[in-house]
Amino acid sequence: MLENGFSRTLPHGMTGFLGEYESTLDAKGRFLLPAGFKKQLSDGAGGQFVINRGFEKCLSLYPMNEWQPIFERISKLNDFDPKVREFRRYFLNGATILELDSAGRLLIPKNLLSYASLEKDIVLAAATNKIEIWDKGKYQEFFENFSPGAYSDLAQQVMGGGDNNISI
């Protein structure tokens, strides 16, 4: 059972994150990984991560044990398909292995800081098996521009039909 009252019942070695934390980048582009996320890391994560570009001008931070199966799947895609090459190029461009330093910080590469427009105040948000890293202002703007009605419609489209029919 996690401190927040939730339990993780995931296959052995897999990570599932819950929570949202604010942090600050130092002058070198480092941030302290919040204790709340550290406690949720599986034993298989080992303090190593892969960071890459996210879909909405944020960054995605994967524990190494979560990155491995994604990378293996991408590696098996058909290289003769131009869409595969385009996707692979975009998804893997900038992907970098990171390790927690002795103070529990991670250093974001300059090219990724630029991509996500990260300067000082950031938000780290759980996204199932990864953590999204957002500029705090852009993260707040994302939710300010998303109405309850739009959220309800999206939930219905994503979770309300077929095999995804669950109660929330």
BAPAVO-860568 format. One record per atom (N, C-alpha, C, O): y, x, z; residue in three letters. Coordinates in steps of 0.2 Angstrom, whole numbers, plus 2048, in hexadecimal, padded with zeros to 3 digits. Example, Ala and Ser with C-alpha at 12.3 -4.5 7.8 and 13.67 -1.06 7.14 Angstrom:
REM BAPAVO-860568
7E4842827ALA 7EA83E827ALA 7F0842827ALA 7EF84782AALA 7F5840823SER 7FB844824SER 800840827SER 806843828SER 
This chain:
REM BAPAVO-860568
7FA804800MET 800800800MET 806804800MET 807809804MET 80B8037FCLEU 8118077FBLEU 816804801LEU 8157FF803LEU 81B808802GLU 820806807GLU 823800806GLU 8257FC80AGLU 8247FF7FFASN 8287F97FDASN 8247F27FEASN 8267ED7FCASN 81E7F3800GLY 8197ED801GLY 8157EC7FBGLY 8107E87FBGLY 8167EF7F5PHE 8117EF7EFPHE 80C7F37F0PHE 80C7F97F3PHE 8067F27EDSER 8017F67ECSER 8007F87E5SER 8017F47E1SER 7FD7FE7E3ARG 7FC8007DDARG 7F58007DCARG 7F18037DFARG 7F27FB7D7THR 7EB7FB7D5THR 7EB7FD7CETHR 7E97F97CATHR 7EC8037CDLEU 7EB8067C6LEU 7E580A7C6LEU 7E380D7CBLEU 7E380B7BFPRO 7DD8107BFPRO 7DF8177C2PRO 7E58197C2PRO 7DA81A7C4HIS 7DB8217C7HIS 7DF8257C3HIS 7DE8267BDHIS 7E48287C7GLY 7E882D7C3GLY 7EE82B7C0GLY 7F282E7BDGLY 7EE8247BFMET 7F48217BCMET 7FA81F7C1MET 7F881E7C7MET 80081F7BETHR 80681E7C2THR 8098187C0THR 8098167BBTHR 80B8147C5GLY 80F80E7C4GLY 81580E7C9GLY 81580F7CFGLY 81B80E7C6PHE 82180E7C9PHE 8258087CBPHE 8248037C6PHE 8288077D0LEU 82C8017D2LEU 8338047D5LEU 8328097D9LEU 8388017D4GLY 83E8037D7GLY 8448067D2GLY 8438067CCGLY 84A8067D5GLU 8508087D1GLU 85480D7D6GLU 85580A7DCGLU 8568137D4TYR 8598177D8TYR 85F81A7D5TYR 85F81B7CFTYR 86581B7D8GLU 86A81F7D6GLU 86A8267D8GLU 8678287DDGLU 86C82A7D3SER 86C8317D5SER 8728357D1SER 8768317CESER 87383B7D3THR 87983F7D0THR 8768457CCTHR 8728487CFTHR 8798467C7LEU 87784D7C3LEU 87C8527C6LEU 8828517C7LEU 8798587C7ASP 87E85E7C9ASP 8808617C2ASP 87F85F7BDASP 8848667C3ALA 8888697BDALA 88386C7B8ALA 88486D7B3ALA 87C86E7BBLYS 8778707B6LYS 87386B7B3LYS 86F86C7AFLYS 8748647B5GLY 87085F7B2GLY 86A85E7B6GLY 86585B7B3GLY 86A8607BCARG 86485E7C1ARG 8658587C5ARG 86B8567C6ARG 8608557C7PHE 86084F7CBPHE 85A84F7D0PHE 8558527CEPHE 85B84C7D6LEU 85684C7DBLEU 8528467D9LEU 8548407D9LEU 84B8477D8LEU 8468417D7LEU 84683D7DELEU 8448407E3LEU 8488377DEPRO 8488337E4PRO 8418337E7PRO 83C8337E4PRO 8428337EEALA 83C8337F2ALA 83782D7F1ALA 83182D7F1ALA 83B8277EFGLY 8378217EEGLY 8338227E8GLY 82D81F7E7GLY 8358267E3PHE 8318277DDPHE 82B82C7DEPHE 82682C7DCPHE 82D8317E2LYS 8288377E4LYS 8228347E7LYS 81D8367E6LYS 82382F7ECLYS 81E82C7EFLYS 8198287EBLYS 8148267EDLYS 81C8257E5GLN 8188217E1GLN 8148257DBGLN 8108237D8GLN 81582C7DBLEU 8128307D6LEU 80A8317D8LEU 8098317DELEU 8068307D3SER 7FF8317D5SER 7FD8397D6SER 80183D7D4SER 7F883A7D9ASP 7F68417DAASP 7F58457D3ASP 7F684B7D3ASP 7F48417CEGLY 7F38447C7GLY 7F98477C4GLY 7F984A7BFGLY 7FF8457C7ALA 8058477C4ALA 80784E7C5ALA 80A8517C0ALA 8068517CBGLY 8068587CCGLY 80D85B7CBGLY 80E8617CAGLY 8138577CCGLY 8198597CCGLY 81C85B7C5GLY 82185E7C4GLY 81885A7C0GLN 81A85B7B9GLN 81B8557B5GLN 8188507B6GLN 8218557B1PHE 82384F7AEPHE 8248517A6PHE 8258577A5PHE 82584C7A2VAL 82784D79BVAL 82D84879BVAL 82D84279DVAL 83384A798ILE 839846797ILE 83A846790ILE 83984B78CILE 83C84078EASN 83D83F786ASN 842839786ASN 84483678AASN 84483977FARG 84983377EARG 84682C77FARG 84082B77DARG 84A828782GLY 848821783GLY 84A81D77DGLY 84D820778GLY 84981777DPHE 84A812777PHE 852810777PHE 85480F772PHE 85580F77DGLU 85B80C77DGLU 860812780GLU 864810785GLU 86181777DLYS 86581D77FLYS 86581E787LYS 86982078ALYS 85E81E789CYS 85D821790CYS 85782678FCYS 855827789CYS 855829794LEU 85082E794LEU 84A82B797LEU 84A82779CLEU 84482D795SER 83E82B798SER 83A83179BSER 839836798SER 8398307A2LEU 8368357A6LEU 82E8337A7LEU 82D82F7ABLEU 82A8377A5TYR 8238357A6TYR 81F83A7AATYR 8208407A9TYR 81C8387AFPRO 81783D7B3PRO 8128407AEPRO 81083C7A9PRO 8118467AEMET 80C8497A9MET 8068457A8MET 8038457A2MET 8038427ADASN 7FD83F7ADASN 7FE8387A8ASN 7F98357A6ASN 8048367A8GLU 8058307A4GLU 80783279DGLU 80682E798GLU 80A83879CTRP 80C83A795TRP 80683C791TRP 80683B78BTRP 80183F794GLN 7FB842791GLN 7F883D78CGLN 7F783E786GLN 7F683778FPRO 7F383278APRO 7F782F784PRO 7F582E77FPRO 7FE82F786ILE 80382D780ILE 80383377BILE 802831775ILE 80383977DPHE 80383E778PHE 7FD83F774PHE 7FD84076EPHE 7F783E778GLU 7F183E774GLU 7F083876FGLU 7EE839769GLU 7F3832771ARG 7F382D76CARG 7F782E766ARG 7F582D760ARG 7FD831767ILE 802833762ILE 7FF83875DILE 800838757ILE 7FB83D760SER 7F884275DSER 7F3840758SER 7F1843753SER 7F083A759LYS 7EA838755LYS 7ED833750LYS 7E983174BLYS 7F383274FLEU 7F682D74ALEU 7F5831743LEU 7F5837743LEU 7F582D73EASN 7F482F737ASN 7FB833735ASN 800830734ASN 7FA839734ASP 80083D732ASP 80283C72AASP 80783E728ASP 7FE838727PHE 7FF837720PHE 80483171FPHE 80682F71APHE 80582D725ASP 809827725ASP 810829726ASP 81182C72CASP 815828722PRO 81C82A723PRO 81F82772APRO 82382A72DPRO 81D82172BLYS 82081E731LYS 81D821738LYS 82182273CLYS 817824737VAL 81482873DVAL 81882E73EVAL 81A830743VAL 819831738ARG 81D838739ARG 82483673CARG 82783A740ARG 827831739GLU 82E82F73CGLU 82E82E743GLU 832830747GLU 82982A745PHE 82982874CPHE 82782E750PHE 82B82F756PHE 82283274EARG 821838752ARG 82683D753ARG 82883F758ARG 82A83E74DARG 83084274DARG 835840753ARG 838843756ARG 836839752TYR 83C836757TYR 83983675ETYR 83D838762TYR 83383475FPHE 831833766PHE 83083A769PHE 83183B76FPHE 82D83F766LEU 82C846769LEU 83284A769LEU 83284F76CLEU 837849765ASN 83D84D764ASN 84084D76BASN 84384876EASN 84185376DGLY 844854774GLY 83F85477AGLY 841855780GLY 839851779ALA 83485177EALA 834858782ALA 83285D77EALA 834858788THR 83485E78CTHR 83085E792THR 831859796THR 82D863794ILE 82986379AILE 82E8657A0ILE 83286A79FILE 82E8617A5LEU 8328637ABLEU 82E8647B1LEU 8288617B2LEU 8308687B6GLU 82C8697BCGLU 8318687C2GLU 83786B7C1GLU 82F8657C7LEU 8348647CDLEU 83586B7D0LEU 83086F7D0LEU 83B86D7D1ASP 83D8747D4ASP 83B8737DCASP 83986E7DEASP 83C8797DFSER 83B8797E6SER 83F8747EASER 83D8727F0SER 8448717E8ALA 84986C7EBALA 8478657E9ALA 84A8617EBALA 8428647E5GLY 84085E7E2GLY 84585B7DDGLY 8458557DCGLY 8488607D9ARG 84C85E7D4ARG 84985F7CDARG 8458637CCARG 84C85B7C8LEU 84985C7C1LEU 85085E7BDLEU 85585B7BELEU 84F8627B8LEU 8548647B4LEU 8548617ADLEU 84F8627A9LEU 85985D7ABILE 8598597A5ILE 85B85E79FILE 8618617A0ILE 85885F79APRO 85B863794PRO 861861792PRO 86285B792PRO 866865790LYS 86C86378DLYS 86C85E787LYS 87085A787LYS 86785F783ASN 86785B77DASN 86585477FASN 86784F77CASN 861853784LEU 86084C787LEU 86584978BLEU 86684378BLEU 86984E78FLEU 86F84B792LEU 87484878DLEU 87684378ELEU 87584B788SER 879849782SER 87784377FSER 87B83E77ESER 87084277ETYR 86D83C77ATYR 86F83677FTYR 87183177CTYR 86E837785ALA 86E83178AALA 87583078DALA 87782C791ALA 87A83578BSER 88183578DSER 881835795SER 885832798SER 87D839798LEU 87C83A79FLEU 8818407A1LEU 88184579ELEU 88683E7A6GLU 88B8437A8GLU 88A8447B0GLU 88984A7B2GLU 88A83F7B4LYS 88A8407BBLYS 88683B7BELYS 88083C7C1LYS 8888347BEASP 88482F7C2ASP 87F82C7BDASP 88082A7B8ASP 87982C7C0ILE 8738297BCILE 86F8247C0ILE 8708247C6ILE 86B8207BDVAL 86781C7C0VAL 86081D7BDVAL 85F81E7B7VAL 85B81E7C2LEU 85481F7C0LEU 8518187C2LEU 8518167C7LEU 84E8157BCALA 84B80E7BDALA 84380F7BBALA 8428127B6ALA 83F80B7BFALA 83880B7BEALA 8378077B7ALA 83A8027B6ALA 83280A7B3ALA 8308067ADALA 8298077ACALA 82680B7A8ALA 8258047B1THR 81E8047B1THR 81B80B7B2THR 81B80E7B8THR 81980F7ADASN 8168167AEASN 81B81B7ADASN 8198217ADASN 82281A7ACLYS 82781F7ABLYS 82D81D7AFLYS 82D8177B2LYS 8328217AFILE 8388207B2ILE 83D8217ADILE 83E8267A9ILE 84281C7ACGLU 84781C7A7GLU 84D81F7ABGLU 84F81D7B1GLU 8518247A8ILE 8578277AAILE 85D8247A6ILE 85D8267A0ILE 8628217A9TRP 86781E7A6TRP 86E8217A9TRP 86E8237AFTRP 8738217A5ASP 87A8227A7ASP 87B81C7ABASP 87A8167A9ASP 87E81C7B1LYS 87F8177B6LYS 8838117B3LYS 88280B7B3LYS 8898137AFGLY 88D80E7ACGLY 88980A7A7GLY 88A8047A6GLY 88580E7A2LYS 88280A79DLYS 87C8067A0LYS 87B80079DLYS 8798087A5TYR 8748047A8TYR 8777FD7ABTYR 8747F87AATYR 87D7FE7AEGLN 8807F87B1GLN 8827F37ABGLN 8827ED7ACGLN 8857F67A6GLU 8877F37A0GLU 8817EF79DGLU 8827E979BGLU 87C7F279DPHE 8767EF79APHE 8747E879DPHE 8737E379APHE 8757E87A4PHE 8737E27A8PHE 8797DD7A8PHE 8787D77A8PHE 87F7E07A8GLU 8857DB7A8GLU 8857D77A1GLU 8877D17A1GLU 8827DA79CASN 8827D7795ASN 87C7D2794ASN 87B7D078FASN 8787D2799PHE 8727CE798PHE 8727C879DPHE 8717C97A3PHE 8727C279ASER 8737BC79ESER 86C7BA7A0SER 8677BC79ESER 86C7B67A6PRO 8667B37A8PRO 8627AF7A3PRO 85C7AF7A3PRO 8667AB79FGLY 8637A879AGLY 85F7AC795GLY 8597AB793GLY 8627B2793ALA 85F7B778EALA 8597BA791ALA 8547BB78EALA 85A7BB798TYR 8547BE79CTYR 84E7B979CTYR 8487BB79ATYR 8507B379DSER 84A7AE79DSER 8477AD796SER 8417AD796SER 84B7AD791ASP 8487AD78AASP 8447B3788ASP 83E7B2786ASP 8467B978ALEU 8427BF789LEU 83C7BE78DLEU 8377C078ALEU 83C7BC793ALA 8367BC797ALA 8317B7794ALA 82B7B8794ALA 8337B2791GLN 82F7AD78EGLN 82C7B0788GLN 8267AF787GLN 8307B3784GLN 82D7B777EGLN 8287BC77FGLN 8237BD77CGLN 8297C0784VAL 8257C6786VAL 81F7C478AVAL 81A7C6789VAL 8207C078FMET 81B7BE794MET 8187B7794MET 8137B6797MET 81B7B3790GLY 8197AC790GLY 8147A978BGLY 8137A378BGLY 8117AD787GLY 80D7AA782GLY 8067AE781GLY 8067B4783GLY 8017AB77FGLY 7FB7AF77DGLY 7F87B2783GLY 7F87AF789GLY 7F67B8782ASP 7F27BC787ASP 7F77BE78DASP 7F57C0792ASP 7FE7BE78BASN 8037C0790ASN 8057BA795ASN 80A7BB798ASN 8027B5795ASN 8047AF798ASN 8037B07A0ASN 7FD7AF7A2ASN 8087B27A4ILE 8077B37ABILE 80D7AF7AEILE 8127AE7ABILE 80C7AE7B5SER 8127AB7B9SER 8157B17BCSER 8127B57BFSER 81C7B07BCILE 8207B67C0ILE 8237B27C5ILE 8277B67C9ILE 
